[in-house]
Amino acid sequence: MGQATNLYFTLLYLHLLSICWCQTSNPDSERLSCDRCDRRLSCNCSYGGFTSVPTVTDRALTLDLSFNKIAMVTDDDLKSHRQLKALSLHSNKLAVIHPSAFDSLWSLEELDLSNNQLTALKQKWFRKLGALQNLNLLNNPYRCLGSPAPFQTLVRLRRLRFGGPALEELRREDLYGVTQLEELIVHGNNLSRYEPGTLADAWPLGRVTLSLRSAFLTNTALARAVLEDVSYPETPIILEDLHLIGNESVQSLTAAANRRIRQIGLKNVSVSDEAIVSFLMVFNGVPLTSFWLDGITLTGEGRWAQAKWTDQKSIDEFFLRNIVVLDVWKFVSLLELGFLLHYPRKVSVINGRVFVMPCPTSRLLVNLQYLDLSDNLLTELTLSESLCDGHGTLKDLRVLNISGNALKSLSTISRLVAGLSKLTHLDISRNAYSSMPPACSWPSTLRYLNISRAKLETITHCLPTSLEVLDLSNNDLKSLNLSLPALRELYLSGNKIQSLPPGWLLPNLQILTIQSNTLNMFGRSDLQSYKRLQNLQAGQNKFVCSCEFVAFLQSDIKGGDVQLTDGEESYVCDSPLYLQEEPVGQVHLSVVECHRVLFVSVSCGVALFVAILLCILLWRLHVLWYLKMTWAWLKAKRNSRRRQRCREREGLESLLSFDAFVSYSEQDACWVENFLVPELEEPRDNNEESVNHRPLTLCLHKRDFLPGHWIVDNIMSAMERSRRTVFVLSENFVQSDWCRYELDFSHFWLFDGNAGGEAILILLEPLSKDDIPKRFCKLHKLMSSTTYLEWPQEEEKTGEFWMSLRKALRGEEEDY
């Protein structure tokens, strides 16, 4: 039974091993892809839930894979990324890196492997990374840096970060090959073994940050050894995560004091009064110029007078940020610290919950030139106390930063600083100003003023005309129409401004930032009003992509003196709707959109020309005549059909009253009345002739048309009641407007498929088809297909003419 069980587990293990091998040998078969790359070839694949390195474009320059679940980097994952400059695998589950995983990254300059599960560092990872400058290995569970020295091939390394809670040992050969570091960060809170000289080989050093909490508490010799290796006069040292309780915990700093360092800082530190006094004693007479405290918790009461005898004359800068006083009600006045406050020129107390600095304390700062009280609890009342109500205290002050407090009145601020005769920079941003008084009094030396992130809606002449730099960003301004002749830099981002400020009011402006406003467009004329403008940032606005603006931004501005320093990708169309979210640099507008007036003018001209040409063509082809005649014919025919329906309702048959309807010219009426009518209508005396020559009835317009009726209706009625239609053609007929009109209409009716009998043509005089208007196309066709009668010029032939005409009118089969 036991052997069977062992065999089962062995087979299961081999099966799982084969699966793992298949996944390892064919990583691309299941690798996901990441397409979150911008135009700068920066791929942000963080927080993507990836369990392996995803595929991205081979042209990527930066690749951020932080905050995923990647556990392994294989030799094929990054093989194609030869152009990659920065790679971040921060905060994954990385435990395995193939020895040749980074071999193809010859151009890599930044590599972040922090916050992973690497238990050992391998030199083979970095052997081909000759261009690497920044390496972060913090917070991995390795106990030592490994052997051989992992960084010896990184000849260009300038920033190195290593260590974490698991780091226990540093040996002399660990940093072999590492020199000329600009920044070194070592987290060794649990460091227990350190070989002296390990960090000394990294000289020269820039900034050094050390976390040695355990060593400062229990192993001061180790802490002293580390500090001796990194302490140089020009190297700033920052000590993190310390708990300085008494005199013993500070003694390790004697190593740094003996090396005459000039800059030291404490970050995330809890310190007692005794430790501060010991610190001042350790650095007695040391040419320390800068002292930084960031994230400091004061557990004492501020009783530091015991160190009053120490020499701290070299202190030039105090920087205090994020200060917490545990027992603030017992904390003593700072007046006892006069021996410290007389010397510094720069003092920063940031986010310290300071609501007032008493005037006597301010008077101690006799050399102060830079004062930063930002992110505190100052009001106009307490600020008045701190500045001694503007009575000349802090006469050497040049820079004052009181941003992020509870200030509301600009007039009070201007009054309090008016006596600071050397003040050049004033930062009063991130306060609650809602209005600006009409006039203010400022120091004549003021050059820089920051009133950003307030609630200002209008700007008045309260602003000093001496300003060279003005920051009004992130307010509620809609315009800026104020003359500031000395202004060189203006920042207006985050407002509601709709157009660029008038350039003639700012003759010396060189830099203008007006991003994230309601700016619709700007053009060459707007920029030409600025005489010295060089840099413009106007992106992230609601641009109307008109032809002028697109053409200006794509071509005109590139050859000008003004440069768009925020990049073309910041300029995106907001309207028209079909171009929304489209980068202005990629917009292509048609000629119709860009030259609308010209297009309309040309179109109208072409349309007018075509219309004139069409009218001429219609006139030449007599189309209008045909239309007019067609309309008249349709109207008359409708009336005819109505009459026919009436007869049908009354039970009457169609009545033929005439043998022929005669169409003739009024000038030929004499021939019709004297020859045609007597010959056809009058009876013959001879009986034989009376039989052969039965009188015919003719319809003549003069006698048979009903008066008061529309002439077309008369013609239609006559044709309906006639068996034949006789056209008496002559030059008079063709030239007569009346006859032409009558013929125009009658031939429409005559040649309708459902109407009227045959046509009989009589030529009174020789008349060719060319003499008949071309628009009478059916008449032309009739003369071509039908034999017509000609009135004979010889009298002896008239009898034959009349006989042929009678036969035609009676419908007898005979040529005529």
C-alpha positions as a printed Julia matrix, in Angstrom:
816×3 Matrix{Float64}:
   0.0    0.0      0.0
   2.84   2.36     0.87
   4.67   1.67    -2.35
   1.51   2.33    -4.37
   1.04   5.64    -2.57
   4.64   6.65    -3.22
   4.28   5.71    -6.87
   1.1    7.79    -7.14
   2.74  10.9     -5.67
   5.8   10.38    -7.86
   3.66  10.31   -11.01
   1.68  13.33    -9.83
   4.91  15.23    -9.19
   6.24  14.35   -12.64
   2.96  15.47   -14.22
   3.02  18.83   -12.42
   6.7   19.23   -13.31
   5.91  18.63   -16.99
   3.14  21.23   -16.87
   5.48  23.78   -15.29
   8.14  22.98   -17.87
   5.69  23.45   -20.71
   4.59  26.8    -19.33
   8.2   27.86   -18.89
   9.36  26.71   -22.29
   6.42  28.27   -24.12
   5.71  31.52   -22.3
   4.35  33.36   -25.31
   1.51  30.86   -25.71
  -0.25  32.18   -22.58
   1.26  35.66   -22.14
  -1.23  38.49   -22.03
  -0.66  41.75   -23.84
  -0.74  45.32   -22.57
  -1.66  48.13   -24.96
  -1.59  51.05   -22.51
   1.24  52.9    -24.27
   1.16  56.62   -25.07
   2.68  58.54   -27.97
   5.95  58.89   -26.08
   6.24  55.09   -26.02
   5.69  55.02   -22.28
   3.74  51.87   -21.31
   1.88  51.96   -18.0
   0.84  48.39   -17.21
   0.6   48.83   -13.44
  -2.38  47.45   -11.51
  -3.18  45.14   -14.41
  -3.43  41.88   -12.5
  -0.66  40.3    -14.63
   0.92  37.09   -13.33
   3.69  37.18   -15.94
   5.42  39.87   -17.97
   2.91  40.92   -20.66
   3.83  41.61   -24.26
   4.11  45.27   -25.28
   5.47  47.07   -28.29
   9.16  46.45   -29.01
   9.62  50.21   -29.37
   8.67  50.95   -25.75
  11.01  53.32   -23.91
   9.53  52.96   -20.41
   7.64  49.99   -19.0
   5.8   50.17   -15.67
   4.75  46.73   -14.37
   4.36  47.75   -10.74
   1.59  46.47    -8.45
   0.92  43.24   -10.35
   1.34  39.59    -9.38
   4.39  38.7    -11.44
   6.4   35.93    -9.78
   9.01  35.18   -12.43
  10.9   36.87   -15.27
  12.05  34.42   -17.93
  14.85  34.78   -20.44
  12.33  35.53   -23.26
  10.08  38.05   -21.51
  12.19  41.12   -22.29
  14.37  39.83   -25.12
  12.98  42.2    -27.78
  13.14  45.4    -25.69
  16.52  46.71   -26.75
  15.37  50.36   -26.63
  13.93  50.22   -23.11
  15.17  53.05   -20.84
  13.2   52.41   -17.64
  11.7   49.21   -16.19
   9.67  49.04   -12.97
   8.71  45.74   -11.33
   7.95  47.41    -8.01
   5.47  45.67    -5.66
   5.05  42.3     -7.36
   5.63  38.75    -6.11
   8.9   38.43    -7.94
  10.95  35.53    -6.59
  12.74  34.16    -9.68
  14.72  36.06   -12.34
  16.41  34.1    -15.09
  20.18  34.84   -15.22
  19.86  36.25   -18.75
  16.48  37.96   -18.3
  17.98  41.47   -18.61
  20.78  40.7    -21.09
  19.05  42.4    -24.02
  18.39  45.65   -22.09
  21.59  47.38   -23.17
  19.96  50.84   -23.04
  18.3   50.43   -19.65
  18.99  53.36   -17.31
  16.47  52.75   -14.5
  15.53  49.43   -12.87
  13.15  49.1     -9.92
  12.91  45.67    -8.26
  11.76  46.92    -4.84
   9.06  45.34    -2.67
   9.34  41.81    -4.07
  10.35  38.34    -2.84
  13.98  38.17    -3.98
  15.92  36.14    -1.42
  19.29  36.56    -3.13
  20.91  39.02    -5.55
  22.71  37.61    -8.6
  25.58  39.3    -10.39
  24.45  37.71   -13.68
  21.26  39.83   -13.66
  23.27  43.02   -14.11
  26.24  41.86   -16.21
  24.92  43.4    -19.48
  23.37  46.54   -17.95
  26.28  48.84   -18.72
  24.02  51.91   -19.09
  22.19  51.45   -15.78
  22.2   54.58   -13.62
  19.38  54.02   -11.12
  18.87  50.69    -9.26
  16.27  50.13    -6.53
  16.43  46.85    -4.56
  14.69  47.95    -1.35
  12.46  45.74     0.76
  13.32  42.29    -0.55
  13.96  39.36     1.85
  17.69  38.92     1.14
  19.98  38.66     4.17
  23.08  39.89     2.35
  24.02  41.32    -1.02
  25.51  38.04    -2.25
  28.81  36.93    -3.7
  30.47  37.76    -5.99
  29.83  41.49    -5.82
  26.54  42.0     -7.7
  27.18  45.59    -8.83
  30.75  45.45   -10.1
  29.74  45.67   -13.78
  27.52  48.75   -13.25
  30.15  51.33   -14.11
  27.6   54.12   -14.7
  25.54  53.54   -11.57
  24.7   56.83    -9.85
  21.75  56.0     -7.57
  21.65  52.82    -5.5
  18.97  51.72    -3.04
  19.17  48.42    -1.2
  18.24  46.77     2.08
  15.12  45.96     4.01
  13.88  44.26     7.16
  15.78  41.04     6.33
  19.19  42.62     5.68
  21.59  41.42     8.4
  25.08  41.6      6.95
  27.24  43.9      4.82
  30.71  42.73     3.79
  33.66  44.63     2.37
  33.37  43.19    -1.15
  29.6   43.78    -1.48
  29.95  47.2     -3.14
  33.08  46.43    -5.13
  33.07  48.48    -8.33
  30.55  51.05    -7.1
  31.92  54.61    -7.21
  30.74  58.18    -7.7
  27.25  57.69    -6.38
  24.95  60.7     -6.38
  22.55  59.01    -3.96
  22.85  56.02    -1.65
  19.93  54.68     0.39
  20.51  51.81     2.83
  17.7   50.26     4.88
  19.37  48.26     7.64
  17.13  48.59    10.65
  18.0   45.02    11.62
  21.63  45.11    10.48
  23.76  43.06    12.92
  27.09  42.59    11.12
  29.0   45.28     9.27
  32.54  45.1      8.0
  34.16  48.54     8.32
  35.01  50.12     4.98
  32.11  48.48     3.11
  30.45  51.78     2.17
  33.67  53.76     2.07
  34.58  52.34    -1.33
  31.59  54.15    -2.89
  33.34  57.52    -2.61
  32.65  60.2     -3.75
  29.13  60.22    -2.38
  26.24  62.58    -2.87
  23.23  62.32    -0.58
  23.17  59.38     1.86
  20.06  58.05     3.61
  20.48  55.48     6.38
  17.9   53.48     8.34
  19.74  51.96    11.34
  17.16  51.88    14.11
  18.4   48.73    15.87
  22.04  49.74    15.61
  21.4   53.17    17.2
  19.56  51.52    20.09
  21.66  48.43    20.8
  24.86  48.47    18.71
  26.29  51.96    18.67
  29.65  50.64    17.47
  28.07  49.34    14.27
  26.19  52.6     13.73
  29.39  54.55    14.29
  31.26  52.37    11.78
  28.64  52.93     9.13
  28.59  56.7      9.72
  32.38  56.89     9.54
  32.32  55.29     6.07
  29.74  57.7      4.58
  30.5   60.96     6.37
  32.19  63.57     4.23
  32.02  67.36     4.71
  30.01  67.94     1.5
  27.79  64.83     1.77
  24.29  65.41     3.22
  23.3   62.63     5.62
  19.72  61.71     6.45
  18.96  59.3      9.29
  15.56  57.59     9.16
  13.35  55.62    11.54
  15.22  56.4     14.74
  14.12  56.55    18.34
  16.53  58.83    20.18
  15.8   58.52    23.87
  18.87  59.47    25.85
  22.5   60.45    25.66
  23.69  56.98    24.63
  21.5   56.8     21.5
  23.1   60.0     20.15
  26.74  59.1     20.74
  26.95  57.27    17.38
  26.69  60.68    15.71
  30.13  61.6     17.0
  31.52  59.76    13.96
  29.76  62.21    11.67
  30.67  65.18    13.85
  34.33  64.22    13.79
  34.23  64.18     9.98
  32.99  67.81    10.1
  29.81  67.2      8.08
  27.81  70.27     7.14
  24.33  68.89     6.46
  22.36  66.39     8.52
  18.7   65.45     8.69
  16.44  63.3     10.8
  13.35  61.71     9.23
  10.59  59.79    11.01
  12.31  60.27    14.34
  11.08  60.32    17.93
  13.33  62.44    20.13
  13.43  63.47    23.76
  14.75  66.66    25.36
  17.83  64.83    26.61
  18.6   63.53    23.12
  18.32  67.02    21.62
  20.66  68.46    24.22
  23.12  65.6     23.58
  22.83  66.21    19.82
  23.72  69.91    20.25
  26.65  68.95    22.45
  27.94  66.4     19.93
  27.87  69.02    17.17
  29.35  71.76    19.33
  31.68  73.77    17.12
  31.05  71.57    14.08
  30.54  73.73    10.96
  27.0   72.37    10.54
  25.1   74.61     8.12
  21.83  72.72     7.56
  19.69  70.81    10.01
  16.52  69.05     8.74
  13.8   67.47    10.79
  11.06  65.73     8.77
   8.39  63.7     10.53
   9.64  64.53    14.03
   7.87  63.67    17.28
   8.98  65.7     20.3
   8.38  63.73    23.49
   9.79  66.39    25.85
   8.86  69.9     26.92
  11.4   71.89    24.94
  13.83  72.38    27.82
  17.07  72.6     25.86
  18.72  75.43    27.76
  21.43  73.09    29.06
  23.06  73.28    25.63
  23.07  77.07    25.66
  26.85  77.15    26.01
  27.39  75.2     22.73
  28.67  76.9     19.61
  26.07  76.72    16.77
  27.09  79.85    14.93
  27.52  78.02    11.64
  23.84  76.97    11.47
  22.42  78.59     8.37
  19.22  76.6      7.78
  16.6   74.98    10.01
  14.06  72.82     8.17
  11.21  71.39    10.23
   8.27  69.55     8.63
   5.47  67.39    10.0
   6.17  68.18    13.64
   4.18  66.61    16.46
   4.52  67.83    20.06
   3.07  65.19    22.37
   2.6   67.47    25.34
   2.02  70.81    23.67
   0.56  72.47    26.78
   3.79  71.86    28.71
   6.09  72.88    25.87
   8.14  75.91    26.96
   8.65  79.14    25.08
  11.28  79.27    22.38
  12.76  82.39    23.95
  15.31  80.18    25.7
  16.57  79.13    22.26
  17.98  82.5     21.38
  21.4   80.94    21.1
  20.02  78.92    18.15
  17.76  81.52    16.53
  20.25  84.37    16.2
  22.2   82.73    13.36
  20.09  80.95    10.73
  19.16  82.75     7.53
  16.61  80.13     6.47
  13.87  78.76     8.73
  11.1   76.44     7.57
   8.34  75.22     9.87
   5.97  73.3      7.58
   2.82  71.46     8.71
   3.66  71.91    12.35
   0.21  73.06    13.5
   1.74  76.41    14.32
  -0.92  79.05    14.93
   1.37  81.83    16.14
   5.03  82.75    16.42
   5.21  85.39    19.17
   6.72  88.73    18.28
   9.58  88.35    20.84
  10.57  85.12    19.09
  10.48  86.85    15.71
  12.84  89.51    17.04
  15.39  86.8     17.82
  15.65  85.95    14.09
  17.94  88.87    13.37
  19.66  87.25    10.34
  16.58  85.68     8.84
  16.21  86.02     5.06
  13.93  83.05     4.27
  10.87  82.12     6.34
   8.49  79.29     5.44
   5.41  78.87     7.66
   3.29  77.02     5.11
   0.56  74.49     5.95
  -0.03  75.72     9.47
  -2.91  77.41    11.33
  -2.06  81.08    10.91
  -4.81  83.71    10.72
  -4.63  87.44    10.1
  -4.62  88.04    13.87
  -1.83  85.59    14.69
   0.19  86.59    11.63
  -0.01  90.18    12.82
   1.55  89.01    16.1
   4.24  87.02    14.28
   5.22  90.01    12.13
   4.96  92.39    15.1
   2.07  94.22    13.44
   4.36  95.3     10.6
   6.65  97.46    12.75
   9.93  96.7     11.04
  10.77  93.26    12.43
  12.62  90.84    10.11
  14.19  93.69     8.19
  16.43  91.35     6.17
  13.62  89.01     5.15
  13.61  88.39     1.4
  11.37  85.33     1.02
   8.14  84.74     2.97
   5.96  81.67     2.43
   2.69  81.57     4.37
   0.74  79.39     1.94
  -1.8   76.83     3.09
  -2.99  78.67     6.18
  -6.35  80.24     7.16
  -5.78  83.73     5.76
  -8.69  85.64     4.15
  -7.74  89.31     3.79
  -5.3   90.53     1.15
  -5.41  94.06     2.48
  -4.18  92.84     5.9
  -1.38  90.83     4.29
  -0.22  93.79     2.2
  -0.23  96.04     5.27
   1.78  93.58     7.38
   4.5   93.02     4.76
   4.69  96.64     3.59
   7.44  97.33     6.13
   9.63  94.43     4.92
  11.88  96.64     2.83
  13.91  93.78     1.32
  11.08  91.36     0.58
  11.25  90.05    -2.99
   9.27  86.76    -2.88
   5.86  86.33    -1.24
   3.85  83.1     -1.4
   0.32  83.45    -0.02
  -1.24  80.66    -2.09
  -3.73  78.06    -0.89
  -5.55  80.49     1.36
  -9.2   81.58     1.39
  -9.06  84.9     -0.46
 -12.38  85.58    -2.21
 -11.88  89.21    -3.22
  -9.17  91.74    -3.86
  -9.33  95.31    -2.55
  -9.12  98.19    -5.06
  -5.66  99.23    -3.84
  -2.91  97.77    -1.66
   0.43  98.82    -0.26
   3.33  96.46    -0.99
   7.11  96.68    -0.59
   8.66  98.32    -3.64
  11.14  95.41    -3.8
   8.47  92.73    -4.31
   9.16  90.76    -7.5
   7.46  87.38    -7.0
   3.86  86.95    -5.83
   1.95  83.68    -5.63
  -1.83  83.86    -4.99
  -2.71  80.53    -6.61
  -5.36  78.07    -5.39
  -7.56  80.71    -3.81
 -11.09  81.85    -4.73
 -10.41  85.13    -6.52
 -12.94  86.12    -9.21
 -11.54  89.52   -10.25
  -8.19  91.27   -10.32
  -7.74  94.89    -9.29
  -4.95  97.42    -9.06
  -4.09  95.9     -5.68
  -1.39  93.93    -7.49
   1.98  95.72    -7.36
   3.35  96.96   -10.68
   6.87  95.93    -9.65
   6.09  92.21   -10.08
   8.22  90.1    -12.4
   6.58  86.74   -11.61
   2.87  86.38   -10.84
   1.04  83.11   -10.15
  -2.77  83.34   -10.21
  -3.45  79.76   -11.23
  -6.42  77.74    -9.93
  -8.7   80.65    -9.08
 -12.05  81.67   -10.62
 -10.75  84.45   -12.87
 -12.51  85.17   -16.17
 -10.1   87.82   -17.48
  -6.95  89.74   -16.69
  -6.86  93.32   -17.97
  -4.23  94.93   -15.81
  -1.06  96.71   -16.83
   2.04  95.05   -15.33
   4.98  96.54   -17.23
   7.74  94.6    -15.42
   6.08  91.17   -15.48
   8.18  88.4    -17.1
   6.26  85.26   -16.04
   2.5   84.86   -15.69
   0.74  81.68   -14.56
  -3.03  81.53   -15.13
  -3.79  77.8    -15.38
  -6.99  76.42   -13.88
  -9.18  79.52   -14.25
 -12.13  80.42   -16.52
 -10.32  82.74   -18.92
 -11.68  82.75   -22.49
  -8.93  84.65   -24.3
  -5.27  85.53   -23.93
  -4.59  88.65   -21.85
  -3.9   91.76   -23.98
  -0.21  91.72   -24.86
   0.18  95.49   -24.86
  -0.52  95.47   -21.1
   2.39  93.04   -20.54
   5.25  94.39   -22.68
   8.01  92.35   -20.97
   6.18  89.03   -20.62
   8.35  86.06   -21.62
   6.5   83.04   -20.14
   2.73  82.59   -20.16
   0.94  79.53   -18.77
  -2.83  79.45   -19.35
  -3.7   75.75   -19.35
  -7.05  74.27   -18.28
  -9.15  77.39   -18.84
 -12.05  77.99   -21.25
  -9.8   79.28   -24.02
 -11.37  78.59   -27.43
  -8.6   79.64   -29.78
  -5.78  82.09   -30.36
  -3.88  83.24   -33.4
  -0.88  85.06   -34.73
  -2.37  88.48   -34.05
  -2.83  87.56   -30.37
   0.81  86.52   -30.02
   2.14  89.46   -32.01
   0.77  91.8    -29.35
   3.4   90.34   -26.98
   6.75  91.9    -27.74
   8.98  89.43   -25.84
   6.9   86.28   -25.33
   9.02  83.13   -25.76
   7.27  80.22   -24.0
   3.54  79.52   -24.05
   1.59  76.73   -22.37
  -2.05  76.87   -23.45
  -3.03  73.22   -23.74
  -5.91  71.36   -22.08
  -8.43  74.01   -23.12
 -11.74  73.72   -24.99
 -10.41  74.53   -28.44
 -12.68  75.21   -31.4
 -10.79  73.65   -34.28
 -11.48  76.25   -36.92
  -9.43  76.38   -40.09
  -7.49  79.43   -38.94
  -6.61  77.92   -35.55
  -5.63  74.51   -36.95
  -3.46  76.08   -39.67
  -1.84  78.4    -37.15
  -1.04  75.64   -34.66
   0.2   73.2    -37.3
   2.47  75.51   -39.26
   2.51  79.21   -38.43
   3.56  78.95   -34.8
   6.42  76.57   -35.59
   8.31  79.23   -37.45
   7.62  81.99   -34.94
   9.39  83.23   -31.85
   6.89  81.65   -29.42
   7.37  77.99   -28.44
   4.63  75.7    -27.12
   6.5   74.12   -24.23
   3.67  71.84   -23.04
   3.74  69.62   -26.15
   1.33  69.22   -29.06
  -0.54  66.38   -27.33
  -2.01  68.94   -24.88
  -3.9   70.67   -27.69
  -7.1   68.7    -28.32
 -10.26  69.71   -30.18
 -13.44  70.23   -28.18
 -15.59  71.23   -31.16
 -16.93  70.66   -33.75
 -18.4   67.44   -32.42
 -16.93  65.16   -35.09
 -13.4   66.33   -34.15
 -13.86  66.07   -30.38
 -10.86  64.54   -28.54
  -8.81  64.7    -31.74
  -5.3   66.23   -31.35
  -5.13  69.54   -33.21
  -1.85  68.52   -34.83
  -3.57  65.57   -36.54
  -6.67  67.39   -37.82
  -7.13  67.71   -41.59
  -9.91  70.05   -42.69
 -11.31  70.18   -46.22
 -11.19  73.15   -48.58
 -14.95  73.59   -48.18
 -14.56  74.07   -44.42
 -11.5   76.28   -44.58
 -12.5   78.58   -47.47
 -16.23  78.72   -47.02
 -16.71  82.26   -48.41
 -14.54  81.55   -51.43
 -16.23  78.21   -51.95
 -19.7   79.77   -51.73
 -18.65  82.58   -54.08
 -17.19  80.2    -56.63
 -20.16  77.86   -56.27
 -22.61  80.73   -56.77
 -20.6   81.94   -59.76
 -20.54  78.49   -61.3
 -24.24  78.02   -60.54
 -25.03  81.4    -62.12
 -22.96  80.55   -65.17
 -24.65  77.15   -65.49
 -28.05  78.79   -65.04
 -27.34  81.34   -67.77
 -25.97  78.61   -70.01
 -29.03  76.48   -69.29
 -31.38  79.38   -70.02
 -29.64  80.0    -73.34
 -29.83  76.31   -74.12
 -33.51  76.18   -73.19
 -34.18  79.23   -75.31
 -32.33  77.77   -78.26
 -34.18  74.47   -77.93
 -37.51  76.21   -77.27
 -38.01  74.22   -74.09
 -39.9   77.03   -72.41
 -42.27  77.14   -75.33
 -42.85  73.43   -75.1
 -43.48  73.7    -71.38
 -45.93  76.54   -71.85
 -47.76  74.73   -74.61
 -47.79  71.47   -72.67
 -49.31  73.2    -69.67
 -51.97  74.9    -71.8
 -52.7   71.63   -73.58
 -53.02  69.69   -70.32
 -55.34  72.31   -68.9
 -57.49  72.42   -72.02
 -57.59  68.65   -72.26
 -58.74  68.42   -68.67
 -61.61  70.75   -69.53
 -62.38  68.67   -72.62
 -62.53  65.47   -70.6
 -64.79  67.14   -68.1
 -67.17  68.14   -70.89
 -67.06  64.61   -72.28
 -67.91  63.11   -68.87
 -70.83  65.52   -68.6
 -72.14  64.34   -71.98
 -71.71  60.74   -70.95
 -73.67  61.33   -67.72
 -76.44  62.99   -69.79
 -76.44  60.09   -72.25
 -75.44  62.25   -75.22
 -73.16  61.05   -77.97
 -70.25  63.02   -79.27
 -71.52  65.45   -81.86
 -69.45  66.23   -84.96
 -70.69  69.62   -86.14
 -68.03  70.45   -88.72
 -66.21  68.71   -91.52
 -63.05  70.7    -90.88
 -61.51  73.18   -88.53
 -59.57  75.83   -90.48
 -56.47  77.4    -88.95
 -55.24  80.45   -90.89
 -53.65  83.85   -90.54
 -55.79  86.93   -90.25
 -53.91  88.37   -93.25
 -55.03  85.32   -95.28
 -58.65  85.75   -94.23
 -59.45  87.27   -97.63
 -58.48  84.04   -99.44
 -60.35  81.93   -96.9
 -63.5   84.0    -97.08
 -63.47  84.66  -100.85
 -62.2   81.3   -102.13
 -62.2   78.54   -99.52
 -65.54  79.11   -97.82
 -67.6   79.76  -101.0
 -66.0   76.82  -102.77
 -66.61  74.32   -99.99
 -69.75  75.52   -98.25
 -71.96  76.91  -101.04
 -74.07  74.4   -103.07
 -73.73  74.02  -106.85
 -76.53  74.66  -109.32
 -75.56  71.72  -111.53
 -77.26  68.62  -110.21
 -74.31  66.38  -111.04
 -71.98  68.73  -109.34
 -74.3   69.05  -106.41
 -74.11  65.33  -105.95
 -70.34  65.14  -106.33
 -69.68  68.43  -104.62
 -71.82  68.23  -101.45
 -71.42  71.41   -99.39
 -69.02  71.04   -96.44
 -69.24  72.76   -93.07
 -66.14  74.62   -91.88
 -65.27  75.93   -88.43
 -63.75  79.4    -88.52
 -62.65  81.21   -85.46
 -64.18  84.49   -86.54
 -67.73  83.21   -86.71
 -67.81  79.94   -84.76
 -65.84  80.62   -81.58
 -68.01  81.42   -78.58
 -67.31  84.88   -77.21
 -66.22  85.16   -73.6
 -64.63  81.69   -73.53
 -60.93  81.02   -73.2
 -59.44  80.78   -76.69
 -57.84  77.45   -75.94
 -61.2   76.03   -74.86
 -62.7   77.33   -78.09
 -59.96  75.64   -80.1
 -60.4   72.39   -78.16
 -64.16  72.51   -78.65
 -63.81  73.22   -82.36
 -61.34  70.38   -82.84
 -63.56  67.99   -80.9
 -66.47  68.82   -83.19
 -64.46  68.67   -86.45
 -63.48  65.64   -88.51
 -60.42  67.24   -90.08
 -58.06  70.14   -89.43
 -56.96  72.36   -92.29
 -53.81  74.46   -91.92
 -53.55  77.33   -94.41
 -49.8   77.89   -94.4
 -48.11  81.03   -95.66
 -45.46  83.53   -94.63
 -48.2   85.45   -92.86
 -49.2   82.32   -90.97
 -45.63  81.71   -89.72
 -45.05  85.35   -88.72
 -48.44  85.93   -87.09
 -48.27  85.66   -83.29
 -51.92  84.67   -83.13
 -51.64  81.97   -85.75
 -48.41  80.7    -84.26
 -50.07  80.46   -80.86
 -53.13  78.75   -82.4
 -50.92  76.37   -84.34
 -48.7   75.81   -81.29
 -51.62  74.61   -79.29
 -53.6   72.91   -82.02
 -50.73  70.7    -83.09
 -50.45  69.48   -79.49
 -54.06  68.45   -79.62
 -53.89  67.26   -83.19
 -51.07  64.81   -82.59
 -52.34  63.48   -79.31
 -52.92  59.79   -79.65
 -56.58  60.04   -78.69
 -57.62  63.16   -80.63
 -58.79  64.68   -83.61
 -58.68  63.27   -87.17
 -56.2   64.07   -89.89
 -54.36  67.22   -90.8
 -54.61  68.77   -94.22
 -51.92  71.25   -95.2
 -52.58  73.97   -97.8
 -49.67  76.06   -99.0
 -50.91  79.39  -100.37
 -47.4   80.23  -101.49
 -44.15  78.38  -101.83
 -42.97  77.6    -98.27
 -40.14  75.26   -97.34
 -39.78  73.35   -94.1
 -36.93  75.67   -93.11
 -39.36  78.57   -92.95
 -41.34  76.83   -90.23
 -40.0   77.34   -86.66
 -37.96  74.43   -85.42
 -40.02  74.1    -82.3
 -42.9   72.85   -84.47
 -41.21  69.47   -84.6
 -44.45  67.54   -85.21
 -45.41  69.88   -88.04
 -41.98  69.32   -89.58
 -42.59  65.61   -89.3
 -46.04  65.99   -90.84
 -44.71  67.92   -93.85
 -42.06  65.22   -94.32
 -44.53  62.34   -94.17
 -47.72  63.84   -95.66
 -48.41  65.18   -99.17
 -49.68  68.73   -98.93
 -51.81  70.81  -101.37
 -50.37  73.85  -103.07
 -52.57  76.71  -104.23
 -51.92  76.85  -107.96
 -50.69  80.03  -109.49
 -52.39  79.16  -112.83
 -56.14  79.6   -112.82
 -56.82  76.53  -114.98
 -55.48  74.26  -112.19
 -57.78  75.53  -109.46
 -60.49  73.05  -110.27
 -58.14  70.18  -109.71
 -57.04  71.79  -106.41
 -60.64  72.04  -105.13
 -61.43  68.52  -106.16
 -58.41  67.15  -104.29
 -59.28  69.2   -101.2
 -62.88  67.92  -101.17
 -61.72  64.35  -101.46
 -59.32  64.9    -98.58
 -62.01  66.41   -96.42
 -64.42  63.56   -97.2
 -61.7   60.96   -96.61
 -61.81  59.47  -100.08
 -58.86  57.28  -101.02
 -56.97  59.31  -103.54
 -53.63  61.05  -103.64
 -53.88  64.79  -103.58
